[in-house]
Amino acid sequence: QLQLVESGGGLVQAGGSLRLSCAASGSISRIHVMGWYRQAPGKQRELVADITSGGGTNYADSVKGRFAISRDNAKNMVFLQMNSLKPEDTAVYYCNIRPVIISRGSGSWGQGTQVTVSS
């Protein structure tokens, strides 16, 4: 079974930075999308950013210019560099992987890592 393991979450002051990492293992489609989603208390899960196996990226408007997604295809890892963090970025961040033919929001998920941004 495909497994995803996230790391890098924590507590940071507003304006600070964190780098999230996700490692995937198992049977992975050659053409796929890896991404980061987040869910804040009382909110629905939302896409933060994703990246295709070819390097194409997509970002939520709320994080454009502050966050950067990247990947290491050889190691099946995806990263999220989070800069200029705001309290509203506080959420559990989840790693996701899916074949490109599967709709966004589906696929396999990691256990999540908590990001807390204090004022």
PyMOL commands that set and color helices and strands:
alter all, ss='L'
color gray80, all
select helices_A, chain A and resi 73-75+87-89
alter helices_A, ss='H'
color red, helices_A
select strands_A, chain A and resi 3-7+10-13+18-25+32-39+46-52+57-59+67-72+77-82+91-99+108-109+113-118
alter strands_A, ss='S'
color yellow, strands_A
deselect
rebuild
show_as cartoon
